[in-house]
Amino acid sequence: MFAAIANTFSNCFKIPELKSRIFFTLIVLAICRLEAVVRIPGLNGAALADFFNKSSQGGAGVLGMYSLFTGGALEHCAIGALGIMPYISATIIVQLLTAVVPAWSKLAREEGGRTKLIQMGRYLTVLLCLGQGLFLAMQYEDPTRIFGSGAPNLVLYSNIFLYRLQTVLILTTGTMLLMWLGEQITERGIGNGVSLVITIGILARLPAAGRGLQDMFFPPHRDAQFNFGHAIALLFLLAGVIAGVIAITQAQRKVPVQYAQRVVGRKVLAGGTSFMPLRVNYSGVMPIIFAQAILMFPQKVFQWFGTTLTAPKSSAFASYLGHGFIKIAGALNAGAPTYYLIYTLMILFFSYFWVATQFNELQIADDLKKNGGYIPGVRPGQATADYLHNAMSRITLAGAIFLTVIAVIPVLLADSMRPPVPINVATFFGGTSMLIMVGVLLDTMRQMETHLLMRHYDGFLKKGKLRGRF
């Protein structure tokens, strides 16, 4: 099998168009990685990077997730510290508004409407970059608030206004450049550009994960807490997670669709049988991202209120209330049973929420009726919409349960396992990083396979098809 895969990769470079697309993609991704190491003027990024190398701050929560997506640019004070996340957030906001605002929904169905919505997303990206850039610039002024105690002083400018203006403009420009580079990859390269930008940032953390894995079994100056049994268990867990992610990413329910014979103008179109694929994991990785981002804020809010109310010279009632807030914040910490329960419920909720806003069964049923299509045994119109709604609800439950299991694995390894697995290692055993990497690599391989099959070359794995694809 490995010889066949190697032969397929060599065939990719025999096709001039595919070869140029692959090299173009690699060059653009290298430029994207430069944004993660070129530091913002006026910030002592070297001191912060050294602080991160000597500590484990920022490994979990929203900060850890954001740092993972930026490929380490956040803790290096690099020009790409905001990453591509503002563009993704703007795209998600536009998609959700398109589903709930009738005027935008009508615009999406008009000719050229999608182009206008994409333009709106770009404008919204600039606004989000300005707001997030200002927030990050202010956090760099007092790094202990975001990176924890012991973080070094970063700002080298005495003029704070000039520092903030310069930093916000540089961070906004860095994100817009990443957005443009991602669009260039999609148009002129191979694969989805924005997804590849995120993936290359995640893969950039592999060396740190490798060092953490080495320290687990061969720690310097002390006895190892992990043994050969742990290594075998982690190896089987990794193989199982990868296999499960591939299976659930490819999984779909095929709803049969029958088309009747119809006349269009002077042409008679013959009927036939096809199928409608309903993806099991329709929402992808979005429920995990939403749940992690939202669940982090209540913990910080309760912790801040608790610390404020328990300050010296506070009244007895305020101090009692403050201790209650601190207990609630502790219950919402990653690893607490309450955290797991709320985390699970939020992933389930957002899985159905995403399907409800993005999967329009009424429009699908209407389009089938207009084109003379119907599901065998189901009446066209509202009955078809109800059938699709019920089918999608059932398979979404299976996808949501799978997402919950994958999302909880890194938290369990890092917080509940004894001895605990370092967070930079645990993130590659599940969660958003594994889902994104596997999904993006599968999509890129499909596009490469399409070019190969058009030139009569064998595709990846077996007979030109990804195993389990059909």
C-alpha positions as CSV (number, residue, x, y, z in Angstrom):
1,M,0.0,0.0,0.0
2,F,2.8,2.4,0.9
3,A,4.5,1.7,-2.4
4,A,1.2,2.6,-4.2
5,I,0.9,5.8,-2.3
6,A,4.5,6.8,-3.1
7,N,3.9,6.0,-6.8
8,T,0.7,8.1,-6.7
9,F,2.6,11.1,-5.2
10,S,5.3,10.7,-7.9
11,N,2.5,10.7,-10.6
12,C,1.3,14.1,-9.2
13,F,4.5,15.7,-10.4
14,K,4.1,14.2,-13.9
15,I,1.1,16.4,-14.6
16,P,2.3,20.0,-15.3
17,E,-0.8,21.8,-14.1
18,L,-1.0,19.8,-10.8
19,K,2.7,20.2,-10.3
20,S,2.5,24.0,-10.6
21,R,-0.5,24.0,-8.3
22,I,1.4,22.0,-5.6
23,F,4.5,24.2,-5.8
24,F,2.4,27.4,-5.7
25,T,0.6,26.1,-2.6
26,L,3.8,25.2,-0.8
27,I,5.3,28.6,-1.5
28,V,2.3,30.5,-0.3
29,L,2.1,28.4,2.9
30,A,5.8,29.2,3.5
31,I,4.9,32.9,3.3
32,C,2.1,32.3,5.8
33,R,4.5,30.7,8.2
34,L,6.8,33.8,7.9
35,E,3.9,35.8,9.4
36,A,4.2,33.7,12.5
37,V,7.9,34.5,13.1
38,V,8.2,38.1,12.0
39,R,7.7,40.1,15.2
40,I,5.8,43.3,15.6
41,P,8.1,46.3,16.1
42,G,8.0,47.7,19.6
43,L,7.3,44.4,21.3
44,N,9.8,42.1,23.1
45,G,8.7,39.0,21.4
46,A,11.9,37.1,22.2
47,A,11.3,37.5,25.9
48,L,7.7,36.2,25.6
49,A,8.8,33.2,23.5
50,D,11.5,32.3,26.0
51,F,8.8,32.6,28.8
52,F,6.6,30.1,26.9
53,N,9.5,27.7,26.4
54,K,10.1,27.6,30.1
55,S,6.5,27.3,31.2
56,S,3.2,25.7,30.3
57,Q,1.1,28.9,30.4
58,G,-1.6,29.3,27.7
59,G,-1.8,25.7,26.8
60,A,-5.6,25.3,27.3
61,G,-8.8,27.2,26.9
62,V,-9.5,29.8,24.4
63,L,-5.9,31.1,24.5
64,G,-4.5,27.7,23.8
65,M,-7.0,27.2,20.9
66,Y,-6.2,30.6,19.4
67,S,-2.4,30.0,19.8
68,L,-2.9,26.6,18.1
69,F,-4.7,28.1,15.1
70,T,-2.0,30.8,14.7
71,G,0.8,28.3,14.8
72,G,2.6,30.0,17.7
73,A,2.3,33.6,16.3
74,L,0.4,34.8,19.4
75,E,3.2,34.0,21.9
76,H,5.9,35.3,19.5
77,C,4.2,38.7,19.2
78,A,4.3,38.2,15.4
79,I,2.4,40.1,12.8
80,G,0.1,37.2,12.3
81,A,-0.9,37.0,15.9
82,L,-4.6,37.3,15.1
83,G,-4.3,34.5,12.6
84,I,-7.1,33.8,10.2
85,M,-9.7,33.5,12.9
86,P,-11.3,37.0,12.4
87,Y,-12.0,36.0,8.7
88,I,-13.5,32.7,9.8
89,S,-15.6,34.4,12.5
90,A,-16.8,37.0,9.9
91,T,-17.7,34.2,7.5
92,I,-19.6,32.3,10.2
93,I,-21.5,35.4,11.2
94,V,-22.5,36.1,7.5
95,Q,-23.6,32.5,7.1
96,L,-25.8,32.6,10.2
97,L,-27.3,36.0,9.2
98,T,-28.0,34.6,5.8
99,A,-30.0,31.8,7.4
100,V,-32.1,34.0,9.7
101,V,-32.4,37.4,7.8
102,P,-34.9,37.0,4.9
103,A,-33.2,39.8,2.8
104,W,-29.8,38.2,3.0
105,S,-31.3,34.8,2.3
106,K,-33.0,36.2,-0.8
107,L,-29.7,37.8,-1.8
108,A,-27.8,34.5,-1.6
109,R,-30.2,33.0,-4.2
110,E,-29.8,35.8,-6.6
111,E,-27.2,35.9,-9.4
112,G,-24.1,37.6,-8.0
113,G,-25.5,37.5,-4.5
114,R,-22.9,35.2,-3.1
115,T,-20.2,37.6,-4.3
116,K,-21.8,40.4,-2.4
117,L,-22.0,38.3,0.7
118,I,-18.3,37.4,0.4
119,Q,-17.5,41.1,0.1
120,M,-19.6,41.8,3.3
121,G,-17.6,39.1,5.0
122,R,-14.3,40.9,4.1
123,Y,-15.6,44.2,5.4
124,L,-16.7,42.6,8.6
125,T,-13.2,40.9,8.9
126,V,-11.6,44.4,8.9
127,L,-13.9,45.5,11.7
128,L,-13.2,42.4,13.7
129,C,-9.4,42.8,13.2
130,L,-9.5,46.4,14.4
131,G,-11.4,45.4,17.5
132,Q,-9.4,42.2,18.3
133,G,-6.2,43.9,17.4
134,L,-6.8,46.8,19.9
135,F,-7.8,44.2,22.6
136,L,-4.6,42.2,22.0
137,A,-2.4,45.3,21.9
138,M,-3.8,46.3,25.3
139,Q,-3.2,42.8,26.6
140,Y,0.4,42.9,25.5
141,E,0.8,46.0,27.7
142,D,0.0,43.9,30.8
143,P,0.9,40.3,29.7
144,T,0.2,38.8,33.1
145,R,-3.6,39.1,32.4
146,I,-3.5,36.9,29.4
147,F,-0.3,34.8,29.8
148,G,-0.3,34.3,33.5
149,S,2.0,35.4,36.4
150,G,5.7,35.8,35.6
151,A,5.2,37.0,32.0
152,P,7.8,39.6,31.0
153,N,7.2,43.2,30.1
154,L,6.7,43.4,26.4
155,V,6.1,47.0,25.3
156,L,9.3,48.9,24.4
157,Y,7.6,52.2,23.3
158,S,7.0,55.0,25.8
159,N,4.3,56.5,23.6
160,I,1.4,54.2,24.2
161,F,-0.9,55.8,21.7
162,L,1.7,55.3,18.9
163,Y,2.3,51.7,20.0
164,R,-1.5,50.9,19.9
165,L,-2.0,52.5,16.5
166,Q,0.9,50.8,15.0
167,T,0.1,47.4,16.5
168,V,-3.5,47.5,15.5
169,L,-2.7,48.4,11.9
170,I,0.0,45.7,11.6
171,L,-2.2,43.0,13.1
172,T,-5.1,43.9,10.8
173,T,-2.8,43.9,7.8
174,G,-1.4,40.6,8.8
175,T,-4.8,38.9,8.9
176,M,-5.9,40.5,5.7
177,L,-2.8,39.2,4.0
178,L,-3.5,35.7,5.3
179,M,-7.0,36.0,4.0
180,W,-5.8,37.0,0.6
181,L,-3.1,34.3,0.5
182,G,-5.8,31.7,1.4
183,E,-8.0,32.8,-1.4
184,Q,-5.1,32.6,-3.8
185,I,-4.4,29.0,-2.8
186,T,-8.1,28.1,-3.4
187,E,-8.0,29.7,-6.8
188,R,-4.6,28.9,-8.1
189,G,-3.3,26.1,-5.8
190,I,-4.6,22.8,-4.5
191,G,-7.1,22.4,-1.6
192,N,-9.1,25.0,0.4
193,G,-6.7,27.9,1.2
194,V,-8.1,29.1,4.5
195,S,-8.3,25.5,5.9
196,L,-4.7,24.9,4.8
197,V,-3.5,28.0,6.5
198,I,-5.0,26.8,9.8
199,T,-3.7,23.3,9.2
200,I,-0.1,24.5,8.6
201,G,-0.3,26.4,11.8
202,I,-1.4,23.3,13.7
203,L,1.3,21.2,12.1
204,A,3.9,23.8,13.2
205,R,3.2,22.7,16.8
206,L,4.3,19.2,16.1
207,P,8.0,19.8,17.1
208,A,6.9,21.1,20.5
209,A,4.6,18.1,20.8
210,G,7.5,15.8,19.9
211,R,9.7,17.3,22.6
212,G,6.9,16.9,25.1
213,L,6.4,13.3,24.1
214,Q,10.1,12.7,24.5
215,D,10.1,14.3,28.0
216,M,7.2,12.0,29.0
217,F,9.2,8.8,28.5
218,F,12.8,10.2,28.8
219,P,12.7,13.1,31.2
220,P,15.9,14.9,32.1
221,H,17.2,14.6,35.6
222,R,14.3,12.5,37.0
223,D,12.6,9.1,36.6
224,A,10.0,8.7,33.9
225,Q,6.4,8.6,35.0
226,F,5.3,6.9,31.8
227,N,6.3,3.3,30.8
228,F,6.0,1.0,27.8
229,G,2.4,0.2,28.6
230,H,1.5,3.9,28.3
231,A,3.2,4.1,25.0
232,I,1.2,1.2,23.6
233,A,-2.0,2.6,24.9
234,L,-1.4,6.1,23.4
235,L,-0.4,4.5,20.1
236,F,-3.7,2.5,19.9
237,L,-5.6,5.6,21.0
238,L,-4.1,7.7,18.3
239,A,-4.8,5.1,15.6
240,G,-8.4,4.7,16.9
241,V,-9.0,8.5,16.9
242,I,-7.6,8.9,13.3
243,A,-9.7,6.0,12.0
244,G,-12.8,7.3,13.8
245,V,-12.3,10.8,12.4
246,I,-11.8,9.5,8.9
247,A,-14.9,7.3,9.2
248,I,-17.2,9.9,10.6
249,T,-15.9,12.6,8.1
250,Q,-16.7,10.3,5.2
251,A,-19.9,8.9,6.6
252,Q,-23.1,9.8,4.9
253,R,-26.7,8.5,4.5
254,K,-27.7,8.0,0.9
255,V,-31.3,9.0,0.4
256,P,-32.6,7.5,-2.9
257,V,-34.1,10.1,-5.3
258,Q,-36.2,9.1,-8.4
259,Y,-36.5,11.5,-11.3
260,A,-39.5,11.2,-13.7
261,Q,-39.3,11.7,-17.4
262,R,-40.0,15.3,-18.3
263,V,-40.0,17.7,-21.3
264,V,-37.8,20.9,-21.2
265,G,-38.5,22.9,-24.4
266,R,-38.0,20.6,-27.3
267,K,-35.9,18.1,-25.3
268,V,-37.2,15.0,-23.5
269,L,-35.1,14.3,-20.4
270,A,-35.2,10.7,-19.4
271,G,-35.8,9.8,-15.8
272,G,-33.4,8.0,-13.6
273,T,-32.4,7.1,-10.0
274,S,-29.8,9.0,-8.0
275,F,-29.2,9.6,-4.3
276,M,-28.9,12.6,-2.0
277,P,-26.0,12.3,0.5
278,L,-26.7,13.5,4.0
279,R,-23.4,13.9,6.0
280,V,-23.4,12.4,9.5
281,N,-21.0,15.1,10.7
282,Y,-22.7,18.0,8.9
283,S,-21.4,20.7,11.2
284,G,-17.8,19.7,11.1
285,V,-15.6,21.2,13.8
286,M,-17.8,24.3,14.5
287,P,-19.7,23.0,17.6
288,I,-16.4,22.3,19.4
289,I,-15.0,25.8,18.6
290,F,-18.3,27.4,19.7
291,A,-18.4,25.4,22.9
292,Q,-14.8,26.1,23.9
293,A,-15.0,29.8,23.2
294,I,-18.3,30.4,25.0
295,L,-17.5,28.1,28.0
296,M,-14.3,30.0,28.8
297,F,-15.9,33.3,29.4
298,P,-18.2,32.4,32.4
299,Q,-15.3,30.9,34.3
300,K,-13.2,34.1,33.8
301,V,-16.2,36.3,34.8
302,F,-17.0,34.4,38.0
303,Q,-13.3,34.3,38.9
304,W,-12.9,38.1,38.4
305,F,-16.1,38.8,40.5
306,G,-14.9,36.4,43.2
307,T,-11.5,37.9,43.4
308,T,-12.9,41.4,43.5
309,L,-15.5,40.7,46.2
310,T,-13.0,38.8,48.5
311,A,-10.5,41.7,48.4
312,P,-9.3,43.1,51.8
313,K,-11.8,45.4,53.6
314,S,-14.8,43.8,51.9
315,S,-17.9,43.3,53.9
316,A,-18.8,39.8,55.3
317,F,-21.7,39.4,52.8
318,A,-19.5,40.5,49.9
319,S,-16.8,38.1,51.0
320,Y,-19.3,35.3,51.3
321,L,-20.7,36.0,47.8
322,G,-17.1,36.2,46.4
323,H,-16.2,32.8,47.8
324,G,-19.4,31.4,46.1
325,F,-18.3,32.9,42.8
326,I,-14.8,31.4,43.2
327,K,-16.4,27.9,43.8
328,I,-18.5,28.3,40.6
329,A,-15.4,29.3,38.7
330,G,-13.6,26.2,40.0
331,A,-16.5,24.0,38.9
332,L,-16.2,25.5,35.4
333,N,-12.5,24.7,35.2
334,A,-11.4,22.2,32.5
335,G,-11.3,18.8,34.2
336,A,-14.2,19.4,36.6
337,P,-17.3,17.1,36.3
338,T,-19.5,20.2,35.8
339,Y,-17.3,21.4,33.0
340,Y,-17.6,18.0,31.2
341,L,-21.4,18.0,31.5
342,I,-21.8,21.6,30.2
343,Y,-19.2,21.0,27.5
344,T,-21.1,17.9,26.3
345,L,-24.5,19.6,26.3
346,M,-23.1,22.7,24.4
347,I,-21.6,20.5,21.7
348,L,-24.9,18.7,21.3
349,F,-26.8,22.0,21.1
350,F,-24.5,23.6,18.6
351,S,-24.5,20.5,16.4
352,Y,-28.2,20.8,16.0
353,F,-28.1,24.6,15.9
354,W,-25.6,24.5,12.9
355,V,-27.8,22.0,11.1
356,A,-30.9,24.0,11.7
357,T,-29.4,27.2,10.3
358,Q,-27.5,25.7,7.4
359,F,-29.6,22.7,6.2
360,N,-32.8,24.0,4.5
361,E,-35.0,21.0,4.0
362,L,-37.9,23.1,2.7
363,Q,-35.7,24.5,-0.1
364,I,-34.3,21.1,-1.0
365,A,-37.9,19.6,-1.1
366,D,-39.0,22.5,-3.3
367,D,-36.0,22.1,-5.7
368,L,-36.7,18.3,-6.0
369,K,-40.4,19.0,-6.8
370,K,-39.5,21.6,-9.5
371,N,-37.0,19.2,-11.2
372,G,-39.4,16.3,-11.1
373,G,-37.6,14.4,-8.4
374,Y,-39.1,12.5,-5.4
375,I,-38.0,10.1,-2.7
376,P,-39.6,6.7,-3.3
377,G,-42.5,6.2,-0.9
378,V,-42.6,9.9,0.2
379,R,-45.0,12.5,-1.2
380,P,-43.4,15.6,-2.8
381,G,-43.6,18.9,-1.0
382,Q,-44.0,19.1,2.8
383,A,-43.9,15.4,3.4
384,T,-40.4,15.3,1.7
385,A,-39.3,18.2,3.9
386,D,-40.5,16.3,7.1
387,Y,-38.7,13.2,5.9
388,L,-35.4,15.0,5.4
389,H,-35.8,16.8,8.7
390,N,-36.4,13.6,10.7
391,A,-33.5,11.8,8.8
392,M,-31.1,14.7,9.5
393,S,-32.1,14.9,13.1
394,R,-31.3,11.2,13.7
395,I,-27.9,11.2,12.0
396,T,-26.9,14.5,13.6
397,L,-27.3,12.9,17.0
398,A,-24.7,10.3,16.0
399,G,-22.4,12.9,14.7
400,A,-22.8,15.1,17.8
401,I,-22.0,12.2,20.1
402,F,-18.9,11.4,18.1
403,L,-17.8,15.1,18.3
404,T,-18.3,15.0,22.0
405,V,-16.1,12.0,22.5
406,I,-13.3,13.4,20.2
407,A,-13.5,16.8,22.0
408,V,-13.2,15.4,25.5
409,I,-10.3,13.1,24.8
410,P,-7.6,15.8,25.0
411,V,-9.1,17.3,28.2
412,L,-9.2,13.8,29.8
413,L,-5.6,13.1,28.9
414,A,-4.4,16.5,30.2
415,D,-6.5,16.9,33.3
416,S,-7.9,13.5,34.5
417,M,-5.2,11.0,33.5
418,R,-2.6,10.1,36.1
419,P,0.1,10.9,35.3
420,P,-1.3,13.7,33.1
421,V,-0.3,14.0,29.5
422,P,1.2,17.5,28.6
423,I,-1.4,19.6,26.9
424,N,0.8,20.2,23.8
425,V,0.8,16.4,23.3
426,A,-2.8,15.8,24.2
427,T,-4.1,18.3,21.6
428,F,-3.0,15.9,18.9
429,F,-5.1,13.0,20.2
430,G,-8.4,14.6,19.4
431,G,-10.3,17.9,19.5
432,T,-10.3,20.6,16.9
433,S,-6.7,20.0,15.7
434,M,-7.3,16.3,14.8
435,L,-10.6,17.0,13.1
436,I,-9.2,19.9,11.1
437,M,-6.1,18.1,10.0
438,V,-7.8,15.0,8.9
439,G,-10.7,16.8,7.1
440,V,-8.4,19.2,5.3
441,L,-5.9,16.4,4.2
442,L,-8.8,14.3,2.9
443,D,-10.2,17.2,0.9
444,T,-6.8,18.0,-0.5
445,M,-6.2,14.4,-1.5
446,R,-9.6,14.3,-3.3
447,Q,-8.7,17.3,-5.4
448,M,-5.3,15.8,-6.3
449,E,-7.1,12.6,-7.1
450,T,-9.4,14.4,-9.5
451,H,-6.5,15.7,-11.5
452,L,-4.9,12.2,-11.5
453,L,-8.0,10.5,-12.7
454,M,-8.6,13.0,-15.5
455,R,-5.2,12.1,-16.9
456,H,-5.8,8.3,-16.4
457,Y,-3.5,7.9,-13.5
458,D,-4.5,5.8,-10.4
459,G,-5.6,7.8,-7.4
460,F,-4.8,7.3,-3.8
461,L,-5.1,3.9,-2.1
462,K,-7.4,1.5,-4.0
463,K,-8.3,1.9,-7.7
464,G,-8.3,5.6,-7.7
465,K,-10.7,6.1,-4.8
466,L,-10.3,6.9,-1.2
467,R,-11.3,3.9,0.7
468,G,-14.8,4.4,2.1
469,R,-15.5,7.3,-0.2
470,F,-18.4,5.6,-1.9
